[in-house]
Amino acid sequence: MSRSLHVRLDDSSAAALRVVRGNGASDSEAVRTALREAAARRRARSSIAAEVEQLAADKADRVEMRVIREQMAELAPDSVD
């Protein structure tokens, strides 16, 4: 199903459109490409955020990371003043 969309571009958006059209794409092709790429980036960020939340909620992982930090601190050389 096609849908028509009318937008007013500010200078920054017009410059971005020129970049996306750089390969000879039409305005419509460029906008579709930009929308797909933006959606993919947002999905990836959401996925990463969900993974971070999941890891932060993993008590065993937090304990293991604390133990590793303590071990690394023990191995670190004394500071020289």
The first five atom37 places (N, CA, C, CB, O) and aatype in JSON, in Angstrom:
{
  "aatype": [12, 15, 1, 15, 10, 8, 19, 1, 10, 3, 3, 15, 15, 0, 0, 0, 10, 1, 19, 19, 1, 7, 2, 7, 0, 15, 3, 15, 6, 0, 19, 1, 16, 0, 10, 1, 6, 0, 0, 0, 1, 1, 1, 0, 1, 15, 15, 9, 0, 0, 6, 19, 6, 5, 10, 0, 0, 3, 11, 0, 3, 1, 19, 6, 12, 1, 19, 9, 1, 6, 5, 12, 0, 6, 10, 0, 14, 3, 15, 19, 3],
  "atom_mask": [
    [1, 1, 1, 1, 1],
    [1, 1, 1, 1, 1],
    [1, 1, 1, 1, 1],
    [1, 1, 1, 1, 1],
    [1, 1, 1, 1, 1],
    [1, 1, 1, 1, 1],
    [1, 1, 1, 1, 1],
    [1, 1, 1, 1, 1],
    [1, 1, 1, 1, 1],
    [1, 1, 1, 1, 1],
    [1, 1, 1, 1, 1],
    [1, 1, 1, 1, 1],
    [1, 1, 1, 1, 1],
    [1, 1, 1, 1, 1],
    [1, 1, 1, 1, 1],
    [1, 1, 1, 1, 1],
    [1, 1, 1, 1, 1],
    [1, 1, 1, 1, 1],
    [1, 1, 1, 1, 1],
    [1, 1, 1, 1, 1],
    [1, 1, 1, 1, 1],
    [1, 1, 1, 0, 1],
    [1, 1, 1, 1, 1],
    [1, 1, 1, 0, 1],
    [1, 1, 1, 1, 1],
    [1, 1, 1, 1, 1],
    [1, 1, 1, 1, 1],
    [1, 1, 1, 1, 1],
    [1, 1, 1, 1, 1],
    [1, 1, 1, 1, 1],
    [1, 1, 1, 1, 1],
    [1, 1, 1, 1, 1],
    [1, 1, 1, 1, 1],
    [1, 1, 1, 1, 1],
    [1, 1, 1, 1, 1],
    [1, 1, 1, 1, 1],
    [1, 1, 1, 1, 1],
    [1, 1, 1, 1, 1],
    [1, 1, 1, 1, 1],
    [1, 1, 1, 1, 1],
    [1, 1, 1, 1, 1],
    [1, 1, 1, 1, 1],
    [1, 1, 1, 1, 1],
    [1, 1, 1, 1, 1],
    [1, 1, 1, 1, 1],
    [1, 1, 1, 1, 1],
    [1, 1, 1, 1, 1],
    [1, 1, 1, 1, 1],
    [1, 1, 1, 1, 1],
    [1, 1, 1, 1, 1],
    [1, 1, 1, 1, 1],
    [1, 1, 1, 1, 1],
    [1, 1, 1, 1, 1],
    [1, 1, 1, 1, 1],
    [1, 1, 1, 1, 1],
    [1, 1, 1, 1, 1],
    [1, 1, 1, 1, 1],
    [1, 1, 1, 1, 1],
    [1, 1, 1, 1, 1],
    [1, 1, 1, 1, 1],
    [1, 1, 1, 1, 1],
    [1, 1, 1, 1, 1],
    [1, 1, 1, 1, 1],
    [1, 1, 1, 1, 1],
    [1, 1, 1, 1, 1],
    [1, 1, 1, 1, 1],
    [1, 1, 1, 1, 1],
    [1, 1, 1, 1, 1],
    [1, 1, 1, 1, 1],
    [1, 1, 1, 1, 1],
    [1, 1, 1, 1, 1],
    [1, 1, 1, 1, 1],
    [1, 1, 1, 1, 1],
    [1, 1, 1, 1, 1],
    [1, 1, 1, 1, 1],
    [1, 1, 1, 1, 1],
    [1, 1, 1, 1, 1],
    [1, 1, 1, 1, 1],
    [1, 1, 1, 1, 1],
    [1, 1, 1, 1, 1],
    [1, 1, 1, 1, 1]
  ],
  "atom_positions": [
    [[0.84, -1.16, 0.0], [0.0, 0.0, 0.0], [0.89, 1.24, 0.0], [-0.96, -0.01, 1.21], [1.75, 1.38, 0.87]],
    [[0.71, 2.11, -0.95], [1.47, 3.36, -1.03], [0.8, 4.43, -0.21], [1.62, 3.83, -2.49], [-0.42, 4.46, -0.06]],
    [[1.6, 5.29, 0.32], [1.09, 6.42, 1.07], [1.9, 7.64, 0.67], [1.15, 6.18, 2.61], [3.13, 7.59, 0.63]],
    [[1.23, 8.71, 0.39], [1.89, 9.95, 0.0], [2.11, 10.79, 1.25], [1.04, 10.73, -1.05], [1.27, 10.82, 2.16]],
    [[3.24, 11.48, 1.28], [3.59, 12.29, 2.44], [4.19, 13.6, 1.94], [4.59, 11.54, 3.37], [5.02, 13.6, 1.04]],
    [[3.78, 14.7, 2.52], [4.3, 16.01, 2.16], [5.05, 16.56, 3.36], [3.16, 16.99, 1.7], [4.51, 16.58, 4.47]],
    [[6.28, 17.01, 3.16], [7.07, 17.55, 4.27], [7.7, 18.87, 3.86], [8.15, 16.55, 4.72], [7.96, 19.12, 2.68]],
    [[7.95, 19.71, 4.84], [8.71, 20.94, 4.63], [10.07, 20.73, 5.25], [7.98, 22.2, 5.25], [10.19, 20.41, 6.43]],
    [[11.1, 20.91, 4.45], [12.45, 20.67, 4.92], [13.11, 21.97, 5.36], [13.29, 19.99, 3.83], [13.04, 22.98, 4.66]],
    [[13.75, 21.94, 6.52], [14.57, 23.07, 6.91], [15.92, 22.9, 6.22], [14.72, 23.16, 8.49], [16.14, 21.91, 5.53]],
    [[16.82, 23.85, 6.4], [18.11, 23.8, 5.71], [18.9, 22.54, 6.05], [18.94, 25.04, 6.05], [19.51, 21.93, 5.17]],
    [[18.88, 22.18, 7.3], [19.62, 20.99, 7.73], [19.05, 19.72, 7.1], [19.58, 20.88, 9.25], [19.8, 18.86, 6.65]],
    [[17.73, 19.62, 7.07], [17.09, 18.44, 6.47], [17.31, 18.39, 4.97], [15.59, 18.45, 6.77], [17.5, 17.32, 4.4]],
    [[17.3, 19.55, 4.32], [17.55, 19.61, 2.87], [18.98, 19.15, 2.57], [17.32, 21.04, 2.32], [19.22, 18.44, 1.59]],
    [[19.92, 19.56, 3.41], [21.31, 19.14, 3.23], [21.43, 17.63, 3.42], [22.25, 19.88, 4.21], [22.15, 16.96, 2.68]],
    [[20.72, 17.09, 4.43], [20.75, 15.65, 4.67], [20.14, 14.9, 3.48], [19.99, 15.3, 5.96], [20.64, 13.84, 3.09]],
    [[19.08, 15.44, 2.91], [18.45, 14.8, 1.74], [19.43, 14.77, 0.57], [17.16, 15.55, 1.34], [19.49, 13.78, -0.16]],
    [[20.18, 15.84, 0.38], [21.18, 15.85, -0.71], [22.21, 14.75, -0.5], [21.88, 17.23, -0.8], [22.65, 14.12, -1.46]],
    [[22.61, 14.53, 0.75], [23.57, 13.46, 1.04], [22.98, 12.1, 0.7], [24.0, 13.5, 2.52], [23.63, 11.28, 0.05]],
    [[21.75, 11.87, 1.13], [21.11, 10.57, 0.88], [20.86, 10.37, -0.61], [19.8, 10.46, 1.67], [20.9, 9.24, -1.1]],
    [[20.6, 11.46, -1.33], [20.37, 11.36, -2.78], [21.67, 11.27, -3.55], [19.57, 12.56, -3.27], [21.65, 11.15, -4.78]],
    [[22.79, 11.33, -2.87], [24.1, 11.35, -3.51], [24.34, 10.25, -4.52], [0.0, 0.0, 0.0], [25.14, 10.42, -5.44]],
    [[23.66, 9.13, -4.38], [23.85, 8.02, -5.32], [22.88, 8.09, -6.49], [23.69, 6.69, -4.6], [22.75, 7.13, -7.25]],
    [[22.2, 9.23, -6.64], [21.28, 9.39, -7.76], [19.85, 9.0, -7.47], [0.0, 0.0, 0.0], [19.03, 8.92, -8.38]],
    [[19.53, 8.75, -6.21], [18.18, 8.35, -5.85], [17.22, 9.53, -5.97], [18.14, 7.78, -4.42], [17.63, 10.68, -5.87]],
    [[15.97, 9.22, -6.19], [14.94, 10.26, -6.2], [14.67, 10.69, -4.77], [13.63, 9.76, -6.9], [15.11, 10.05, -3.82]],
    [[13.93, 11.79, -4.62], [13.55, 12.22, -3.27], [12.81, 11.1, -2.53], [12.66, 13.48, -3.34], [13.1, 10.82, -1.37]],
    [[11.87, 10.47, -3.21], [11.08, 9.4, -2.57], [11.96, 8.23, -2.15], [9.98, 8.91, -3.52], [11.82, 7.72, -1.04]],
    [[12.86, 7.81, -3.03], [13.76, 6.7, -2.7], [14.66, 7.07, -1.53], [14.61, 6.31, -3.92], [14.89, 6.26, -0.63]],
    [[15.17, 8.3, -1.55], [16.05, 8.76, -0.49], [15.33, 8.8, 0.86], [16.61, 10.14, -0.83], [15.89, 8.38, 1.87]],
    [[14.11, 9.28, 0.87], [13.35, 9.35, 2.12], [13.03, 7.95, 2.62], [12.05, 10.16, 1.92], [13.14, 7.69, 3.82]],
    [[12.63, 7.05, 1.73], [12.35, 5.67, 2.15], [13.6, 5.03, 2.75], [11.83, 4.83, 0.96], [13.52, 4.36, 3.78]],
    [[14.74, 5.23, 2.09], [16.01, 4.68, 2.59], [16.33, 5.26, 3.97], [17.16, 4.98, 1.61], [16.69, 4.52, 4.89]],
    [[16.21, 6.57, 4.11], [16.52, 7.23, 5.39], [15.6, 6.72, 6.49], [16.39, 8.75, 5.26], [16.05, 6.5, 7.62]],
    [[14.31, 6.55, 6.19], [13.38, 6.05, 7.2], [13.72, 4.62, 7.63], [11.95, 6.1, 6.66], [13.69, 4.31, 8.82]],
    [[14.05, 3.76, 6.66], [14.42, 2.38, 7.0], [15.68, 2.36, 7.85], [14.63, 1.55, 5.72], [15.76, 1.61, 8.82]],
    [[16.68, 3.18, 7.48], [17.93, 3.22, 8.24], [17.7, 3.75, 9.66], [18.97, 4.07, 7.51], [18.26, 3.23, 10.62]],
    [[16.88, 4.78, 9.78], [16.58, 5.35, 11.1], [15.85, 4.32, 11.97], [15.74, 6.64, 10.96], [16.15, 4.18, 13.15]],
    [[14.9, 3.61, 11.38], [14.15, 2.59, 12.12], [15.09, 1.47, 12.58], [13.01, 2.01, 11.25], [14.98, 0.99, 13.7]],
    [[16.01, 1.06, 11.71], [16.96, 0.0, 12.08], [17.85, 0.45, 13.23], [17.84, -0.38, 10.86], [18.12, -0.33, 14.15]],
    [[18.31, 1.72, 13.21], [19.14, 2.23, 14.3], [18.34, 2.25, 15.61], [19.66, 3.64, 13.97], [18.87, 1.89, 16.66]],
    [[17.1, 2.67, 15.55], [16.28, 2.72, 16.77], [16.03, 1.32, 17.32], [14.94, 3.41, 16.49], [16.08, 1.11, 18.53]],
    [[15.78, 0.36, 16.42], [15.58, -1.02, 16.88], [16.85, -1.54, 17.54], [15.17, -1.94, 15.71], [16.8, -2.21, 18.58]],
    [[18.0, -1.23, 16.94], [19.27, -1.69, 17.5], [19.51, -1.06, 18.87], [20.43, -1.35, 16.55], [19.94, -1.75, 19.8]],
    [[19.24, 0.24, 19.01], [19.41, 0.9, 20.3], [18.48, 0.3, 21.35], [19.16, 2.41, 20.18], [18.89, 0.09, 22.49]],
    [[17.25, 0.03, 20.96], [16.3, -0.58, 21.9], [16.78, -1.95, 22.33], [14.9, -0.68, 21.27], [16.66, -2.32, 23.5]],
    [[17.31, -2.71, 21.39], [17.81, -4.04, 21.69], [19.0, -3.97, 22.64], [18.21, -4.77, 20.4], [19.09, -4.76, 23.59]],
    [[19.9, -3.03, 22.4], [21.06, -2.86, 23.27], [20.62, -2.42, 24.66], [22.05, -1.84, 22.68], [21.13, -2.93, 25.66]],
    [[19.68, -1.48, 24.73], [19.19, -1.01, 26.02], [18.55, -2.16, 26.81], [18.17, 0.13, 25.83], [18.75, -2.27, 28.02]],
    [[17.8, -3.0, 26.13], [17.17, -4.15, 26.8], [18.23, -5.12, 27.3], [16.19, -4.87, 25.84], [18.09, -5.67, 28.39]],
    [[19.27, -5.33, 26.53], [20.35, -6.22, 26.95], [21.08, -5.66, 28.16], [21.33, -6.45, 25.8], [21.43, -6.4, 29.08]],
    [[21.32, -4.35, 28.16], [21.98, -3.71, 29.3], [21.13, -3.87, 30.56], [22.23, -2.21, 29.01], [21.65, -4.2, 31.62]],
    [[19.82, -3.65, 30.43], [18.93, -3.82, 31.58], [18.96, -5.26, 32.09], [17.49, -3.44, 31.2], [18.97, -5.5, 33.3]],
    [[18.98, -6.2, 31.16], [19.01, -7.61, 31.55], [20.31, -7.93, 32.28], [18.85, -8.52, 30.31], [20.29, -8.62, 33.3]],
    [[21.42, -7.43, 31.77], [22.71, -7.68, 32.42], [22.77, -7.01, 33.78], [23.86, -7.18, 31.54], [23.29, -7.6, 34.73]],
    [[22.26, -5.8, 33.88], [22.27, -5.08, 35.16], [21.43, -5.8, 36.21], [21.75, -3.65, 34.97], [21.71, -5.7, 37.4]],
    [[20.42, -6.52, 35.78], [19.55, -7.24, 36.71], [20.11, -8.61, 37.11], [18.18, -7.42, 36.09], [19.55, -9.28, 37.97]],
    [[21.21, -9.02, 36.48], [21.81, -10.33, 36.75], [22.73, -10.23, 37.96], [22.59, -10.85, 35.5], [23.88, -9.8, 37.85]],
    [[22.21, -10.63, 39.13], [22.97, -10.49, 40.38], [24.27, -11.29, 40.33], [22.13, -10.95, 41.57], [25.31, -10.8, 40.78]],
    [[24.23, -12.49, 39.8], [25.44, -13.32, 39.73], [26.52, -12.63, 38.89], [25.12, -14.71, 39.15], [27.7, -12.68, 39.23]],
    [[26.11, -12.01, 37.81], [27.07, -11.31, 36.95], [27.66, -10.11, 37.68], [26.4, -10.85, 35.64], [28.86, -9.85, 37.58]],
    [[26.84, -9.38, 38.42], [27.35, -8.23, 39.17], [28.35, -8.66, 40.23], [26.19, -7.47, 39.83], [29.36, -7.99, 40.44]],
    [[28.07, -9.77, 40.9], [28.99, -10.29, 41.91], [30.31, -10.68, 41.26], [28.38, -11.51, 42.65], [31.38, -10.36, 41.77]],
    [[30.23, -11.36, 40.12], [31.44, -11.78, 39.42], [32.26, -10.57, 38.98], [31.08, -12.65, 38.2], [33.48, -10.57, 39.11]],
    [[31.6, -9.54, 38.47], [32.32, -8.33, 38.04], [32.99, -7.64, 39.24], [31.35, -7.35, 37.32], [34.1, -7.12, 39.11]],
    [[32.33, -7.62, 40.4], [32.92, -7.02, 41.6], [34.16, -7.79, 42.01], [31.9, -7.01, 42.76], [35.18, -7.19, 42.34]],
    [[34.09, -9.12, 41.98], [35.24, -9.95, 42.33], [36.4, -9.68, 41.37], [34.86, -11.46, 42.3], [37.55, -9.55, 41.8]],
    [[36.11, -9.58, 40.09], [37.15, -9.31, 39.09], [37.77, -7.94, 39.34], [36.57, -9.38, 37.66], [38.99, -7.8, 39.27]],
    [[36.94, -6.92, 39.64], [37.49, -5.58, 39.93], [38.41, -5.62, 41.14], [36.35, -4.57, 40.17], [39.47, -4.99, 41.15]],
    [[38.0, -6.36, 42.17], [38.84, -6.47, 43.36], [40.16, -7.16, 43.05], [38.09, -7.23, 44.47], [41.21, -6.75, 43.54]],
    [[40.11, -8.22, 42.23], [41.33, -8.93, 41.85], [42.24, -8.02, 41.02], [40.99, -10.2, 41.05], [43.46, -8.02, 41.2]],
    [[41.65, -7.25, 40.12], [42.45, -6.34, 39.29], [43.08, -5.25, 40.16], [41.57, -5.69, 38.19], [44.23, -4.86, 39.92]],
    [[42.36, -4.78, 41.16], [42.9, -3.76, 42.06], [44.08, -4.29, 42.84], [41.81, -3.26, 43.02], [45.04, -3.57, 43.09]],
    [[44.02, -5.55, 43.22], [45.13, -6.17, 43.94], [46.36, -6.3, 43.06], [44.73, -7.55, 44.47], [47.49, -6.24, 43.55]],
    [[46.16, -6.49, 41.77], [47.28, -6.66, 40.84], [47.88, -5.32, 40.37], [46.82, -7.47, 39.62], [48.99, -5.28, 39.84]],
    [[47.15, -4.26, 40.57], [47.6, -2.95, 40.08], [48.81, -2.49, 40.88], [46.46, -1.89, 40.17], [48.87, -2.7, 42.09]],
    [[49.78, -1.88, 40.21], [50.95, -1.39, 40.93], [50.56, -0.24, 41.86], [52.05, -0.93, 39.93], [49.59, 0.49, 41.62]],
    [[51.34, -0.1, 42.94], [51.12, 1.03, 43.84], [51.4, 2.31, 43.09], [52.0, 0.92, 45.11], [52.3, 2.37, 42.25]],
    [[50.62, 3.36, 43.4], [50.84, 4.63, 42.73], [52.14, 5.24, 43.21], [49.66, 5.6, 42.99], [52.52, 5.12, 44.37]],
    [[52.82, 5.9, 42.28], [54.1, 6.55, 42.58], [53.84, 8.03, 42.68], [55.19, 6.24, 41.5], [53.37, 8.64, 41.72]],
    [[54.15, 8.62, 43.83], [53.94, 10.04, 44.01], [55.22, 10.8, 44.02], [53.2, 10.3, 45.27], [55.21, 12.02, 44.16]]
  ]
}
